[in-house]
Amino acid sequence: MADVLIMACITEGIDTLPRLRAVMGTLGFNSQHFGIRISTGTGADPRRHRWNVGPDGRYFLLE
């Protein structure tokens, strides 16, 4: 469920780590669990990852 919410946030323009962390915390997600999910989902391989982060610190969804 956390991954779906992270993806929805990124789609809606909530795409930096501080903003993602704030929204997920407001929704009651444990910060450690969020950290694990954001880290695990980040990367360039769409077979293993759901999003990546650019040099500007903004997350984007993989196609």
Number of C-alpha atoms within 10 A of each C-alpha: 5 13 15 10 14 25 20 14 18 19 13 9 13 20 21 17 15 10 14 21 20 14 16 18 13 10 10 9 14 12 13 9 11 18 13 10 14 22 13 14 20 19 17 14 12 14 8 11 16 21 24 19 17 10 6 7 11 14 24 19 20 16 6
